[in-house]
Amino acid sequence: MRCNTIRPDCTDDYIRVLSDLISIPSIKSDPKPGAPYGIHTSEALNYMLSICEQNGLWVKNMDNRVGYAQWGSGKKMIAVVCHLDIVPPGEGWENDPFTLTRKNGLLMGRGVTDNKGPAVSSLFSLLRLRESGYQPTCRIRLIFGLDEEHGCSCMDHYVANEELPEAGFTPDASFPAIFAEKGLLQIRLRGPGSSLLEAVGGDAYNVVPSSCSIKNTATSLQFSAVGTPAHASTPEKGENAIYKAISLIPNDFADEIPALSFIRRNLMAEIGNDPLVGCAPADISGSLTINNGILRINKEESIVGLDIRYPVLSDGDSVCGEVFRKASVFGLEAEIIHHLPPLYTDPNHDYLRALRKAYEHHLPEVYSADHPFEKSIPLPYQSCDPIAIGGGTYARSIPGIVAFGPVFPWEESKMHQKNESCSEAATIASIDLYSEAIRNLCLSLER
């Protein structure tokens, strides 16, 4: 794999680096010696750090859990925080998910948006800033984590052992900047197995499952369904294959299996909304959502995996208590796998204003680049006010960090979906936006 000097204004260099990174299937897997999240995540980190080092940045690998590259000097430090781990690709791709494809103005491949593309963009934005002659009065650090999709333990390792930034952003959500993130709960329900059927559905808690198969072991009759994957924070944008497969089974038969009965009666009423938990009313961050991402049933046990995003003003303990109570009615034991409390930042904070200024400045330029045949059409009104999201980012793991980019308001996010893609023109044009955002944050520390 190539590791060469980068020309930060060269699109071909950007494509080359991103292509190399996409080719690494950095899905978290069983730990190996020296690779706590699996060999491919470590491979992705070492590739990225090698590129950074060969382009004059000081780098550090922290036990193949997280690493960073740094430029500049000074007592204070800002950070851009990205992750190099990815979710499984799922089925139904038009092209190999681990080969970067350029098609119809799009970049396609697992990780182009979430989050390898933004990681490469952050590097190019820093190198452009350096090449411009800018001399920061603080240090600028690019942090690359490897466990964002499964709990952010990589950032726990960083926070426990490294200096924290004064401010920064993680380009792992959407524009404009994010001032609030819903609470995130991942709960595993475990119940009795079944001699009547076997079921396999979904690969990850935080992805709407794209396939599910339920087999009647007595008759060998199989019920299979194909869904549409989507990010668990927006389950209404997908089609849950687990629910589709269960709907093919007679209700009286499904109700003989506690796990299926629980799903049918509590989760399938109104997809993406709140048929299970009634103690978390909608607020400034939106409504509670539930994604049933995993189903496993065999002779020994049954497992149901839930990903819940609850509003920022709701109480996580109350949400957990309601899920635990309703699960127990069906003889299922509930266990919290992962819990991130909600995040809230004052929308008028200095750092958010610094990011907004960069966004406002470059928004027309990015829009024009993404709409080359519509130059006579003015940019549609786009609010630049910070927004709230259901997704969870590294902003919860490191104080002073907020989510900022990479998806623009006119784009449809393809995170965690098949054929993950982003606009090549908007991606390249946004590099200067990130450069200015970094500069603005540096200037905000001087005040």
Secondary structure, 3 states (H helix, E strand, C coil): CCCCCCCCCCHHHHHHHHHHHHCCCCECCCCECCECCCHHHHHHHHHHHHHHHHCCCEEEEECCCEEEEEECCCCCEEEEEEECCECCCCCCCCCCCCCCEEECCEEECCCCCCCHHHHHHHHHHHHHHHHCCCCCCCEEEEEEECCHHHCCHHHHHHHHHCCCCCEEEECCEECCEEEEECEEEEEEEEEECCCCEEEEECCCCCECCCEEEEEECCCCCEEEEECECCECCCHHHCECHHHHHHHCCCHHHHCCCHHHHHHHHHCCCCCCCCCCCCCCCCECCECCEEEEEEEEECCCEEEEEEEEEECCCCCHHHHHHHHHHHHHHCCCEEEEEEEECCEECCCCCHHHHHHHHHHHHHHHHHHHHHCCCCCCCCCCCCCCCCEEECCCCHHHCCCCEEEECEECCCCCCCCCCCCCEEEHHHHHHHHHHHHHHHHHHHHHHHC
